[in-house]
Amino acid sequence: MTKRYGAKTVVDQLSFTAKPGQVTGFLGPNGAGKSTTMRMIVGLDAPTSGDVLVNGKPYVSSKAPLHEIGVLLEARAMHPGRTAVSHLLAIARTNGISRSRVDEVLGLVGLSAAAHKRVGAFSLGMGQRLGIAAALLGDPAVVMLDEPVNGLDPDGVLWVRNLLTGLAAEGRTVMLSSHLMSEVSLIADHLVIIGQGRLLADTTVADLMTAEGVRVVTAAPDELRGLIAGPGVTVTSTGSAEELFVAGTTARKIGLAAASRGIPLFELTPQNASLEEAFMELTHNAVEYEATR
């Protein structure tokens, strides 16, 4: 599917599936097409070709859209003169949702005490909480959030983390777009990564964060080096007299080899690429806006 602004295509032939019971991290550099894709899913932008289907049909054809997808695209997209409760009531009444549910989601996001305050006076973090409340208003099977932790303090970030993993544990489909790689690595089960409007990866977090090697600390580094070095295996010193970095084999094989010769090991730690490192490596050719160094 494509969406064009002038002559530029920001989303092109993008196809992926977010699964129930999982948090899917939706990642990409600035300008990759993440927000455009999310807007097309809920019918706010129209593809110039192809289809976007939710449960087998266009989102806009749903008779109860908020019960199918709860979405947060822009936390500040609300009338500043309305109170939090009146903002949610306006949404609820157009979707046949009860007042009790409004009170319930305000409590869920921690805004009960601010229910009658005007949202124009809300902090960015409070606006995020209210946007999440609106997304959850219809008790949806699919929750799709764009940068939900933006503006939240550490307690709020932890709350969002627990909320999203809890929603997935209930069997819901959760789709999360974020630039905070550390948070995505803690929350997401699956990753969809795009760049310049094209799909770069549709994989698990574990598969993307592949092992780089094993850190070994031993009292006999020279003996261990001679034992495990060979075709496909490299052993390098790290600067410490007792520390080695081993690539091309596993911690288990190193441990078994050391045990067979009675070589004492003080540390045997697999070293994985961080999600941020893996993301940067995958998208380095798809960055739209790169500063000169």
C-alpha positions as CSV (number, residue, x, y, z in Angstrom):
1,M,0.0,0.0,0.0
2,T,1.2,3.5,-0.6
3,K,0.5,7.0,0.7
4,R,2.0,10.0,-1.2
5,Y,2.8,13.5,-0.1
6,G,3.7,15.4,-3.3
7,A,6.0,13.0,-5.2
8,K,7.3,11.2,-2.1
9,T,6.1,7.7,-1.2
10,V,6.3,7.2,2.6
11,V,4.7,3.7,2.8
12,D,5.2,1.3,0.0
13,Q,4.0,-2.3,-0.2
14,L,4.0,-2.8,3.6
15,S,2.5,-6.0,4.9
16,F,2.7,-7.4,8.4
17,T,0.5,-9.0,11.1
18,A,0.3,-8.0,14.8
19,K,-0.7,-11.1,16.8
20,P,-3.2,-11.5,19.7
21,G,-1.6,-12.0,23.1
22,Q,1.6,-10.2,22.1
23,V,3.0,-6.7,22.2
24,T,4.3,-5.8,18.7
25,G,6.9,-3.0,18.6
26,F,6.5,-0.9,15.5
27,L,9.8,0.8,14.9
28,G,11.6,2.9,12.3
29,P,13.6,6.1,11.8
30,N,11.9,9.5,11.7
31,G,10.0,9.8,8.4
32,A,9.8,6.0,7.9
33,G,6.0,6.0,7.7
34,K,5.0,4.6,11.1
35,S,2.4,7.3,11.9
36,T,1.1,7.3,8.3
37,T,0.7,3.5,8.6
38,M,-1.2,3.8,11.9
39,R,-3.4,6.6,10.5
40,M,-4.3,4.4,7.5
41,I,-5.2,1.5,9.7
42,V,-7.9,3.6,11.3
43,G,-9.0,5.4,8.1
44,L,-7.5,8.8,8.8
45,D,-5.4,8.6,5.7
46,A,-6.3,6.7,2.6
47,P,-3.8,4.4,0.7
48,T,-3.4,5.3,-3.0
49,S,-3.4,1.5,-3.6
50,G,-4.0,-1.6,-1.7
51,D,-6.2,-2.2,1.4
52,V,-5.9,-1.9,5.1
53,L,-8.1,-4.4,6.9
54,V,-9.0,-4.8,10.6
55,N,-10.5,-8.2,11.4
56,G,-11.0,-8.8,7.7
57,K,-12.7,-5.5,6.9
58,P,-12.0,-1.7,6.7
59,Y,-12.0,-0.1,10.1
60,V,-14.3,2.7,8.9
61,S,-17.0,0.1,8.1
62,S,-17.1,-1.2,11.6
63,K,-20.4,-0.5,13.5
64,A,-18.5,-0.3,16.8
65,P,-14.9,0.8,15.9
66,L,-13.8,1.7,19.5
67,H,-14.6,-1.8,20.5
68,E,-12.3,-3.2,17.8
69,I,-9.3,-0.8,18.0
70,G,-8.4,1.6,20.7
71,V,-5.9,4.1,19.3
72,L,-3.6,6.8,20.6
73,L,-2.0,8.8,17.8
74,E,-1.8,12.3,19.2
75,A,-2.2,12.8,23.0
76,R,-3.0,16.5,22.7
77,A,-5.8,16.1,20.1
78,M,-8.5,17.3,22.4
79,H,-10.4,20.5,23.1
80,P,-8.4,22.4,25.8
81,G,-11.6,23.9,27.3
82,R,-13.1,20.5,28.1
83,T,-12.6,18.6,31.3
84,A,-11.1,15.2,31.2
85,V,-14.5,13.6,32.0
86,S,-16.4,15.7,29.4
87,H,-13.8,14.8,26.8
88,L,-14.3,11.1,27.4
89,L,-18.1,11.4,27.7
90,A,-18.2,13.0,24.3
91,I,-16.4,10.0,22.8
92,A,-18.4,7.5,24.9
93,R,-21.9,8.9,23.9
94,T,-21.1,8.6,20.2
95,N,-20.1,5.0,20.7
96,G,-22.8,3.8,23.1
97,I,-20.4,3.5,26.0
98,S,-21.7,4.0,29.6
99,R,-20.7,6.8,32.0
100,S,-19.5,4.1,34.4
101,R,-16.9,3.0,31.9
102,V,-15.6,6.6,31.6
103,D,-15.1,6.6,35.4
104,E,-13.5,3.2,35.2
105,V,-10.8,4.2,32.6
106,L,-10.1,7.5,34.4
107,G,-9.3,5.4,37.5
108,L,-7.3,3.0,35.4
109,V,-5.0,5.7,34.1
110,G,-4.7,7.5,37.5
111,L,-6.8,10.6,36.5
112,S,-9.8,10.3,38.8
113,A,-8.6,13.2,40.9
114,A,-8.2,15.3,37.8
115,A,-11.5,14.3,36.1
116,H,-13.0,17.7,36.3
117,K,-9.9,19.8,35.4
118,R,-9.7,21.3,32.0
119,V,-7.3,19.4,29.8
120,G,-5.7,22.6,28.5
121,A,-4.0,22.8,31.9
122,F,-2.8,19.2,31.8
123,S,0.9,18.4,31.6
124,L,2.2,16.4,28.6
125,G,2.2,13.3,30.8
126,M,-1.4,13.8,32.0
127,G,-2.4,14.3,28.4
128,Q,-0.8,11.0,27.5
129,R,-2.7,9.3,30.3
130,L,-6.0,10.8,29.1
131,G,-5.2,9.7,25.5
132,I,-4.6,6.2,26.7
133,A,-7.9,6.3,28.7
134,A,-9.7,7.2,25.4
135,A,-8.0,4.3,23.6
136,L,-9.2,1.9,26.3
137,L,-12.7,3.3,26.5
138,G,-14.3,0.7,24.3
139,D,-12.5,-2.2,26.0
140,P,-11.0,-3.0,22.6
141,A,-9.5,-6.3,21.3
142,V,-6.7,-4.3,19.6
143,V,-4.8,-1.4,21.2
144,M,-2.6,0.7,19.0
145,L,-0.5,3.4,20.7
146,D,2.0,5.9,19.1
147,E,4.7,7.0,21.6
148,P,2.6,6.4,24.7
149,V,5.4,7.1,27.2
150,N,6.2,10.5,25.8
151,G,6.2,13.0,28.7
152,L,5.7,10.4,31.4
153,D,7.9,10.3,34.5
154,P,9.7,7.0,35.5
155,D,6.6,5.9,37.5
156,G,4.4,6.6,34.5
157,V,6.7,4.7,32.1
158,L,6.6,1.7,34.5
159,W,2.8,2.0,34.6
160,V,2.5,1.9,30.8
161,R,4.9,-1.0,30.6
162,N,2.8,-3.0,33.1
163,L,-0.4,-1.9,31.4
164,L,0.6,-3.1,27.9
165,T,2.0,-6.4,29.0
166,G,-1.2,-6.9,31.1
167,L,-3.4,-6.2,28.0
168,A,-1.4,-8.7,26.0
169,A,-1.7,-11.3,28.7
170,E,-5.5,-10.9,28.5
171,G,-5.2,-12.0,24.8
172,R,-5.4,-8.6,23.2
173,T,-3.3,-7.4,20.3
174,V,-1.1,-4.6,21.3
175,M,0.8,-2.5,18.8
176,L,3.4,0.0,20.2
177,S,5.3,2.7,18.3
178,S,8.2,4.2,20.2
179,H,11.7,5.7,19.9
180,L,12.7,4.4,23.3
181,M,14.5,1.2,22.4
182,S,15.1,0.3,26.1
183,E,11.3,0.3,26.7
184,V,10.5,-1.6,23.6
185,S,13.0,-4.3,24.4
186,L,11.4,-4.8,27.8
187,I,7.8,-4.7,26.6
188,A,7.7,-6.2,23.0
189,D,7.5,-9.8,22.0
190,H,7.6,-9.1,18.3
191,L,9.1,-6.4,16.2
192,V,8.1,-4.8,12.9
193,I,10.7,-2.4,11.6
194,I,10.3,-0.2,8.6
195,G,12.5,2.3,6.8
196,Q,11.6,4.6,3.9
197,G,8.2,3.1,3.8
198,R,9.4,-0.5,3.3
199,L,9.4,-3.5,5.7
200,L,12.9,-4.2,7.0
201,A,12.2,-6.8,9.6
202,D,9.2,-8.8,10.9
203,T,10.8,-10.8,13.7
204,T,11.0,-11.5,17.4
205,V,13.0,-9.4,19.8
206,A,15.2,-12.4,20.7
207,D,16.0,-13.1,17.0
208,L,17.0,-9.5,16.3
209,M,19.2,-9.2,19.3
210,T,21.5,-11.9,18.2
211,A,24.5,-13.1,20.3
212,E,27.7,-11.3,19.6
213,G,30.0,-13.5,21.7
214,V,30.8,-14.7,25.2
215,R,32.8,-12.8,27.9
216,V,35.0,-15.3,29.8
217,V,37.0,-14.6,33.0
218,T,39.3,-17.4,33.9
219,A,42.5,-18.1,35.9
220,A,44.0,-19.8,32.8
221,P,43.3,-17.7,29.8
222,D,46.1,-19.0,27.7
223,E,45.2,-22.6,28.3
224,L,41.5,-22.0,27.6
225,R,42.4,-20.0,24.4
226,G,44.4,-23.0,23.0
227,L,41.6,-25.3,23.9
228,I,38.7,-23.6,22.2
229,A,40.3,-21.6,19.4
230,G,39.7,-23.1,15.9
231,P,37.8,-22.8,12.6
232,G,35.0,-20.3,13.1
233,V,36.0,-19.5,16.7
234,T,37.9,-16.3,17.6
235,V,39.4,-15.6,21.0
236,T,40.6,-12.1,21.9
237,S,41.9,-10.5,25.0
238,T,40.0,-7.5,26.4
239,G,42.9,-5.8,28.3
240,S,42.4,-7.7,31.6
241,A,44.9,-10.5,32.3
242,E,42.1,-13.0,33.1
243,E,39.4,-11.8,30.6
244,L,38.7,-13.1,27.1
245,F,36.0,-12.4,24.5
246,V,35.0,-15.4,22.5
247,A,33.0,-15.3,19.2
248,G,31.8,-18.2,17.1
249,T,30.7,-20.6,19.8
250,T,28.4,-20.8,22.8
251,A,28.8,-20.3,26.6
252,R,27.7,-23.9,27.0
253,K,30.5,-25.3,24.8
254,I,33.1,-23.1,26.4
255,G,32.0,-24.2,29.9
256,L,32.1,-27.9,28.9
257,A,35.5,-27.6,27.3
258,A,36.9,-25.8,30.4
259,A,35.4,-28.5,32.7
260,S,37.0,-31.3,30.7
261,R,40.4,-29.8,31.6
262,G,39.7,-28.6,35.0
263,I,40.1,-24.9,34.0
264,P,38.4,-22.6,36.6
265,L,35.9,-20.1,35.2
266,F,34.9,-17.0,37.2
267,E,32.5,-15.6,34.7
268,L,30.8,-16.9,31.5
269,T,28.5,-14.3,30.1
270,P,26.8,-14.2,26.6
271,Q,27.1,-10.8,25.2
272,N,24.1,-9.8,23.0
273,A,23.7,-6.8,20.8
274,S,21.2,-4.3,22.4
275,L,18.0,-3.6,20.6
276,E,19.3,-0.1,19.9
277,E,22.5,-1.4,18.3
278,A,20.5,-4.0,16.2
279,F,18.0,-1.3,15.1
280,M,20.8,1.1,14.1
281,E,22.6,-1.6,12.1
282,L,19.3,-2.6,10.3
283,T,18.2,0.9,9.5
284,H,21.4,2.8,8.8
285,N,20.7,2.9,5.1
286,A,17.0,4.0,5.6
287,V,17.6,7.2,7.7
288,E,15.7,10.1,6.2
289,Y,17.3,12.9,8.2
290,E,20.9,12.4,9.1
291,A,23.0,15.2,10.7
292,T,26.6,15.7,9.5
293,R,29.4,14.8,11.9
